[in-house]
Amino acid sequence: MSFRHMLCLFIVAALSSAPSMAAEIADSASRSSIDTSQRTNIVLVLADDLGFSDLGSYGSEISTPNLDAIAKEGLRFSNYHTAANCAPARAMLLTGVDAHLAGVPNIPEMLPPELQQYEHYQGVLGDNVVTVATLLEDAGYHTYFAGKWHLGTGPGKLPSQRGFERTVALADSGADNWEQRPYIPLYDTANWYADGEPYQLPDDFYSSRFLVDKTIEFVDSNLADGEPFFAYLPLQAVHIPVQAPQAYIDRYMGVYDEGWDVLREARRSRSIELGLVPPETDMVRMSTTDDWSALSDEQRRYESKRMAVYGAMVEAMDHHLGRLFDYLKAAGQYDNTLIIFTSDNGAEASGSADPSSFTARQGPTSVGYNIDYESLGLKGSYNTISPSFASAAASPLSLFKFYAGEGGMRVPLILSGPSVTKAGEINHSFSFVTDITPTLLSVAGVTAPQDRYRGRPVEPMVGRDLMPLITGEVDRVYEESDSVGYELAGHAALFQGDYKLLFTRGALGDGQWHLYDIVRDPGETHDLAALEPARLQTMLSAYQRYVRENKVLEVPAGYSHTKQLLINVLHHRFKTPVLIAMLTALILLPFWVAYRMKKRPS
């Protein structure tokens, strides 16, 4: 491998317990005694990196008629929060336990070696938690999985060993949507598994179509036995590389020619009109947003198409979900199926702000992709949106994926089906990703385990059952004094009542704690820390309690998630510490020189 090729690989990274026999007998006896004939089916759909305002029913210009229809039939949440990146969100979604205690405080690709020495900092779902799939399967449900897993591949870690009866799973953080190809050089291939065995994708693969097809196949295979089913569908849309069929891309050509500021403002206005955010909602202009007018005509043309492909991928996702909904109707299952749609985190903003630069072009090329305008989004192309258009995907919120700002954590949540009585309404009360599993168990009539399950100790669930909220029995499931803490790679938040405590580290932060009323100010524009010092101190104390109870560890000095990904890629590709040190020094040299020049007296 040439040094130039190694450097290109380096640059692309910068961008972008089996149960006992006795337990089995007991489980079998318990299952046989449960009447499943009238129990609600559950379909849980998880988009990947979808921003708060990326659906029509949340203020978007993107056509999403099928998801908008279930929003009209069901209930939308305007104040639902998740983790700021994927694996921790998936761990909490499936277990109801905080990500740190579940073994997934961050994605493994970004964990530093100093923290990986701790058992709960492996980035892999621990054996000390029970998935909702395991509990539903033990209660007589068929359980199906089709999509991105990203919670471990070792013994006992694949979804086929965590409660899912039938599976087709992408084990990695992401992959190509057209073929079996990795998207970063951290992986030698795109690691797909079917029912626990390595799997080869079909030649006509497109991720959204394929995963919906598999879900329909799984559900249909056991429909005749009358047992209820739980189908978990974690899609690849719209994770990088952002790709879509040409017919969908054509519909969005020219739509984004006015740029990201116009789009961000238009979505803010629509979200206000829809009643998702208050009329007085203000926005910050993020420091990562470029000046659209300063771009050349060619640059604006290219940026507009990047976002067009993004919109196309969202619409393609919606189209294929519509096929799933139509199947359920034809099979006579739709009216007895609770459909939940949400996203694992906010919009991804890892695309280069300068797609013509050496790093932007040579990085994808080194792993077999092109970023040419004409083929953008098609097979063989590597497409992402930059922080500028990501600010519009998150509108009217601040920040995006990897950060604890509202744009990284607040995402759509739609529920439709049995027990959802407030058709077309919007719920504004706070809810969190750990609430999903307790809610699904409540729907199924299954009791969550406390301290032990199948003869072993497990972490108790901390999430709340949202069903009383969904049926209108209560106005909120979290009281004013309840607190929910959150941490990711040193970024931190604590929610209490209508308020949020926020700490952002690194280049986008200032090293200070900020306090926001996120009900009246979801854009996080008015810091209340100086005006309400008593509340600030109370919430700081609650956050420190959260840190202790959830074994949160500090990140090493100078940690950056992009830098750590880079180091981990180099270690995987080259396995040579000296070479890694040389390449790291090479890439950091320009920054050191610039720093020295800045410090030099004029």
ZAMARGU-4260 file (C-alpha; in steps of 0.2 Angstrom, whole numbers, plus 5000, padded with zeros to 4 digits):
<rodrens>
0) 5000/5000/5000 | 5007/5017/4995 | 5010/5031/5007 | 4998/5042/4997 | 4985/5028/4998
5) 4987/5027/5017 | 4986/5046/5019 | 4969/5046/5009 | 4962/5032/5020 | 4968/5043/5035
10) 4959/5058/5028 | 4942/5050/5024 | 4941/5045/5042 | 4944/5063/5047 | 4929/5067/5037
15) 4917/5059/5039 | 4872/4920/5139 | 4861/4907/5135 | 4847/4903/5148 | 4847/4887/5158
20) 4836/4872/5154 | 4825/4876/5169 | 4823/4893/5164 | 4818/4888/5146 | 4805/4876/5153
25) 4798/4889/5164 | 4798/4902/5149 | 4789/4889/5139 | 4776/4885/5152 | 4773/4904/5155
30) 4771/4907/5136 | 4758/4893/5134 | 4747/4901/5147 | 4746/4918/5139 | 4731/4922/5128
35) 4739/4931/5113 | 4724/4931/5101 | 4719/4949/5104 | 4736/4957/5108 | 4742/4972/5099
40) 4756/4970/5086 | 4770/4982/5086 | 4780/4990/5072 | 4795/5001/5078 | 4803/5011/5064
45) 4819/5020/5067 | 4826/5032/5054 | 4845/5036/5055 | 4851/5054/5057 | 4834/5061/5053
50) 4833/5079/5058 | 4818/5087/5068 | 4810/5095/5053 | 4814/5082/5040 | 4796/5076/5038
55) 4781/5085/5031 | 4771/5084/5047 | 4786/5092/5056 | 4788/5107/5044 | 4798/5100/5029
60) 4796/5103/5011 | 4800/5084/5008 | 4786/5074/5002 | 4782/5061/5016 | 4764/5057/5013
65) 4764/5040/5022 | 4772/5046/5038 | 4761/5061/5037 | 4746/5050/5036 | 4750/5040/5052
70) 4754/5057/5060 | 4736/5063/5056 | 4729/5046/5062 | 4740/5046/5078 | 4750/5057/5089
75) 4765/5068/5086 | 4777/5072/5100 | 4786/5089/5099 | 4797/5087/5115 | 4804/5069/5113
80) 4823/5067/5115 | 4835/5054/5111 | 4854/5052/5112 | 4865/5062/5101 | 4872/5048/5091
85) 4867/5031/5086 | 4873/5016/5096 | 4869/5024/5113 | 4851/5029/5107 | 4848/5011/5101
90) 4854/5003/5117 | 4842/5014/5127 | 4828/5012/5115 | 4829/4993/5116 | 4832/4992/5135
95) 4825/5007/5144 | 4842/5008/5153 | 4854/5023/5152 | 4867/5020/5139 | 4882/5020/5151
100) 4875/5006/5162 | 4870/4997/5146 | 4888/4996/5140 | 4886/5009/5126 | 4891/5026/5132
105) 4897/5030/5114 | 4899/5022/5097 | 4914/5010/5098 | 4922/5018/5083 | 4924/5034/5093
110) 4929/5027/5110 | 4947/5031/5116 | 4958/5017/5123 | 4959/5025/5140 | 4940/5022/5142
115) 4939/5005/5134 | 4948/4997/5149 | 4932/4999/5158 | 4919/4985/5156 | 4904/4997/5153
120) 4914/5007/5140 | 4915/4994/5126 | 4902/5002/5115 | 4893/4985/5115 | 4876/4980/5123
125) 4880/4972/5139 | 4873/4956/5146 | 4867/4966/5161 | 4852/4972/5151 | 4837/4964/5144
130) 4830/4969/5127 | 4812/4972/5124 | 4813/4959/5110 | 4818/4946/5123 | 4804/4951/5134
135) 4791/4951/5120 | 4797/4934/5113 | 4796/4926/5131 | 4778/4933/5131 | 4773/4924/5115
140) 4777/4937/5102 | 4786/4934/5086 | 4800/4946/5085 | 4808/4952/5069 | 4823/4963/5065
145) 4828/4971/5048 | 4841/4985/5048 | 4856/4992/5056 | 4861/4984/5073 | 4877/4993/5078
150) 4877/4985/5096 | 4890/4971/5094 | 4895/4956/5084 | 4904/4945/5096 | 4897/4929/5104
155) 4879/4933/5111 | 4879/4950/5104 | 4870/4949/5087 | 4851/4953/5087 | 4847/4934/5084
160) 4855/4931/5101 | 4846/4946/5109 | 4828/4941/5107 | 4824/4942/5089 | 4817/4927/5080
165) 4821/4932/5062 | 4835/4944/5058 | 4844/4952/5044 | 4856/4965/5051 | 4870/4977/5047
170) 4882/4976/5062 | 4892/4992/5057 | 4889/5010/5060 | 4884/5012/5042 | 4886/5006/5025
175) 4882/5009/5006 | 4864/5009/5001 | 4866/5001/4984 | 4879/4987/4987 | 4889/4977/5000
180) 4902/4991/5003 | 4909/4999/5018 | 4908/5018/5019 | 4924/5021/5029 | 4940/5011/5030
185) 4937/5006/5048 | 4928/4991/5040 | 4935/4979/5028 | 4918/4975/5021 | 4900/4979/5025
190) 4896/4966/5039 | 4878/4960/5036 | 4871/4945/5045 | 4855/4934/5043 | 4849/4924/5058
195) 4866/4925/5065 | 4876/4920/5050 | 4886/4931/5038 | 4875/4937/5023 | 4878/4942/5005
200) 4866/4956/4999 | 4856/4953/4983 | 4862/4962/4967 | 4847/4973/4966 | 4849/4979/4984
205) 4843/4997/4989 | 4842/4998/5008 | 4825/5005/5011 | 4817/4994/4999 | 4826/4978/5004
210) 4823/4981/5023 | 4805/4984/5021 | 4804/4968/5009 | 4812/4958/5023 | 4800/4965/5036
215) 4785/4960/5026 | 4793/4943/5023 | 4796/4940/5041 | 4779/4945/5047 | 4770/4936/5033
220) 4779/4919/5037 | 4770/4917/5054 | 4754/4927/5051 | 4743/4911/5050 | 4747/4906/5068
225) 4738/4921/5075 | 4752/4926/5087 | 4756/4944/5089 | 4772/4951/5082 | 4785/4964/5086
230) 4794/4971/5070 | 4809/4982/5073 | 4814/4991/5057 | 4830/5002/5060 | 4833/5009/5042
235) 4849/5016/5035 | 4840/5032/5029 | 4848/5045/5030 | 4865/5040/5037 | 4880/5043/5026
240) 4883/5040/5012 | 4866/5048/5007 | 4860/5040/4991 | 4843/5038/4982 | 4836/5032/4966
245) 4837/5045/4952 | 4818/5047/4950 | 4817/5053/4968 | 4832/5065/4966 | 4825/5073/4950
250) 4810/5079/4961 | 4821/5089/4972 | 4832/5097/4959 | 4831/5116/4961 | 4821/5115/4977
255) 4836/5120/4987 | 4844/5133/4976 | 4840/5147/4988 | 4852/5140/5001 | 4852/5134/5019
260) 4847/5150/5028 | 4831/5152/5017 | 4827/5134/5021 | 4830/5135/5039 | 4819/5150/5041
265) 4805/5142/5030 | 4805/5126/5041 | 4804/5137/5057 | 4789/5146/5050 | 4780/5129/5045
270) 4784/5121/5062 | 4776/5136/5071 | 4761/5135/5059 | 4759/5117/5063 | 4760/5120/5082
275) 4775/5110/5085 | 4785/5125/5093 | 4779/5141/5101 | 4775/5157/5089 | 4789/5166/5098
280) 4802/5153/5094 | 4819/5161/5089 | 4834/5153/5081 | 4853/5155/5082 | 4863/5155/5067
285) 4876/5142/5070 | 4895/5146/5068 | 4896/5131/5057 | 4885/5138/5044 | 4893/5146/5029
290) 4888/5161/5019 | 4878/5155/5004 | 4880/5171/4994 | 4899/5170/4996 | 4899/5153/4986
295) 4902/5153/4967 | 4888/5148/4956 | 4896/5130/4954 | 4897/5128/4972 | 4879/5133/4975
300) 4874/5121/4961 | 4883/5107/4970 | 4877/5110/4987 | 4859/5111/4981 | 4861/5094/4974
305) 4868/5087/4990 | 4853/5092/4999 | 4842/5086/4984 | 4849/5069/4986 | 4845/5070/5005
310) 4827/5075/5002 | 4826/5061/4989 | 4832/5048/5002 | 4819/5053/5015 | 4805/5052/5002
315) 4811/5035/4996 | 4811/5029/5014 | 4793/5036/5016 | 4788/5027/5000 | 4794/5010/5005
320) 4786/5012/5023 | 4770/5015/5013 | 4772/4998/5006 | 4773/4991/5023 | 4758/5000/5029
325) 4748/4994/5014 | 4754/4976/5017 | 4747/4977/5035 | 4731/4984/5029 | 4729/4970/5015
330) 4733/4957/5029 | 4720/4963/5040 | 4733/4968/5053 | 4734/4987/5052 | 4720/4991/5064
335) 4728/4980/5077 | 4746/4987/5075 | 4754/5000/5085 | 4766/5009/5073 | 4780/5020/5081
340) 4791/5031/5070 | 4806/5040/5076 | 4825/5044/5073 | 4840/5038/5083 | 4847/5056/5084
345) 4847/5073/5075 | 4854/5077/5058 | 4872/5072/5053 | 4883/5086/5048 | 4900/5077/5044
350) 4900/5082/5025 | 4914/5093/5020 | 4910/5112/5018 | 4922/5112/5003 | 4918/5096/4992
355) 4931/5102/4979 | 4946/5101/4992 | 4959/5087/4991 | 4952/5079/5007 | 4934/5079/5001
360) 4939/5071/4984 | 4953/5059/4987 | 4946/5052/5004 | 4930/5044/4996 | 4940/5039/4980
365) 4953/5029/4991 | 4938/5018/4997 | 4931/5017/4979 | 4918/5031/4979 | 4916/5046/4968
370) 4908/5063/4972 | 4905/5069/4954 | 4890/5080/4952 | 4881/5070/4939 | 4881/5054/4948
375) 4878/5061/4966 | 4867/5049/4976 | 4868/5035/4964 | 4878/5018/4965 | 4896/5021/4968
380) 4894/5039/4974 | 4898/5046/4991 | 4886/5060/4997 | 4884/5069/5013 | 4877/5086/5018
385) 4888/5099/5027 | 4884/5108/5044 | 4876/5122/5034 | 4862/5111/5027 | 4861/5101/5043
390) 4856/5117/5052 | 4841/5117/5041 | 4837/5099/5044 | 4837/5103/5063 | 4827/5119/5061
395) 4823/5128/5072 | 4834/5120/5084 | 4853/5122/5088 | 4867/5110/5084 | 4866/5093/5077
400) 4872/5075/5079 | 4886/5071/5092 | 4881/5087/5102 | 4869/5088/5116 | 4860/5104/5109
405) 4842/5102/5104 | 4846/5099/5086 | 4856/5083/5091 | 4844/5076/5103 | 4826/5082/5099
410) 4818/5072/5084 | 4801/5067/5078 | 4791/5054/5087 | 4774/5048/5079 | 4763/5034/5087
415) 4748/5028/5078 | 4736/5013/5081 | 4726/5005/5095 | 4725/5016/5111 | 4730/5031/5102
420) 4714/5041/5104 | 4720/5059/5101 | 4721/5058/5082 | 4731/5072/5074 | 4736/5080/5090
425) 4753/5086/5096 | 4760/5081/5113 | 4772/5094/5120 | 4777/5086/5136 | 4795/5080/5139
430) 4799/5062/5134 | 4815/5052/5132 | 4822/5037/5122 | 4822/5026/5138 | 4803/5028/5138
435) 4800/5017/5122 | 4804/5000/5130 | 4792/5002/5145 | 4779/5009/5133 | 4780/4994/5122
440) 4779/4982/5137 | 4764/4991/5143 | 4755/4989/5126 | 4759/4970/5126 | 4754/4968/5144
445) 4771/4962/5149 | 4779/4967/5166 | 4797/4973/5166 | 4810/4964/5176 | 4817/4973/5191
450) 4834/4967/5198 | 4835/4949/5190 | 4830/4940/5174 | 4832/4922/5170 | 4843/4919/5185
455) 4855/4933/5183 | 4856/4951/5189 | 4850/4965/5177 | 4849/4984/5177 | 4831/4990/5181
460) 4823/5001/5168 | 4823/5019/5171 | 4811/5025/5157 | 4793/5029/5159 | 4777/5021/5152
465) 4770/5034/5139 | 4753/5025/5137 | 4744/5036/5151 | 4750/5051/5141 | 4745/5043/5124
470) 4728/5039/5130 | 4725/5056/5138 | 4724/5050/5156 | 4739/5062/5161 | 4747/5078/5155
475) 4765/5072/5158 | 4774/5057/5164 | 4789/5067/5172 | 4785/5078/5186 | 4793/5095/5188
480) 4806/5089/5200 | 4811/5073/5190 | 4827/5074/5181 | 4834/5065/5166 | 4853/5066/5163
485) 4863/5063/5148 | 4881/5063/5143 | 4891/5059/5127 | 4910/5061/5125 | 4910/5076/5137
490) 4894/5085/5130 | 4881/5085/5144 | 4863/5089/5147 | 4850/5087/5161 | 4831/5089/5159
495) 4820/5095/5173 | 4802/5101/5170 | 4803/5113/5156 | 4821/5117/5158 | 4837/5110/5151
500) 4855/5111/5157 | 4868/5111/5143 | 4887/5109/5142 | 4896/5109/5125 | 4914/5105/5125
505) 4927/5107/5111 | 4927/5120/5096 | 4908/5123/5097 | 4907/5125/5116 | 4913/5138/5128
510) 4917/5127/5143 | 4901/5135/5153 | 4885/5127/5158 | 4870/5135/5151 | 4851/5135/5156
515) 4837/5135/5144 | 4818/5135/5145 | 4816/5122/5130 | 4797/5123/5130 | 4796/5142/5127
520) 4814/5143/5119 | 4817/5126/5109 | 4830/5135/5099 | 4841/5138/5115 | 4843/5156/5111
525) 4841/5164/5129 | 4853/5158/5142 | 4844/5159/5159 | 4860/5154/5170 | 4863/5171/5176
530) 4845/5175/5179 | 4840/5159/5189 | 4856/5154/5199 | 4846/5144/5211 | 4839/5133/5198
535) 4856/5132/5189 | 4864/5125/5205 | 4849/5113/5209 | 4851/5106/5191 | 4870/5105/5192
540) 4868/5095/5208 | 4856/5083/5199 | 4868/5081/5185 | 4882/5076/5197 | 4870/5063/5205
545) 4867/5057/5187 | 4886/5055/5184 | 4888/5045/5200 | 4873/5034/5198 | 4877/5030/5179
550) 4896/5028/5181 | 4900/5042/5168 | 4918/5044/5165 | 4927/5059/5159 | 4935/5059/5142
555) 4954/5062/5140 | 4960/5079/5139 | 4960/5085/5121 | 4947/5072/5116 | 4938/5075/5099
560) 4926/5062/5091 | 4933/5065/5074 | 4951/5064/5079 | 4947/5048/5089 | 4939/5040/5074
565) 4954/5045/5064 | 4966/5036/5076 | 4955/5021/5077 | 4954/5019/5058 | 4973/5021/5057
570) 4975/5008/5071 | 4963/4996/5062 | 4971/4999/5045 | 4990/4999/5049 | 4992/4991/5066
575) 5009/5000/5068 | 5010/5013/5082 | 5025/5021/5074 | 5017/5024/5058 | 5001/5030/5066
580) 5011/5043/5076 | 5020/5048/5060 | 5004/5050/5050 | 4995/5059/5065 | 5010/5071/5066
585) 5009/5074/5047 | 4991/5079/5048 | 4993/5090/5063 | 5008/5099/5057 | 4998/5113/5048
590) 4988/5116/5063 | 5003/5118/5074 | 5011/5130/5061 | 4996/5140/5060 | 4995/5141/5079
595) 5013/5147/5080 | 5010/5160/5067 | 4995/5166/5076 | 5005/5168/5093 | 5020/5177/5084
600) 5020/5195/5089 | 5016/5207/5074
</rodrens>
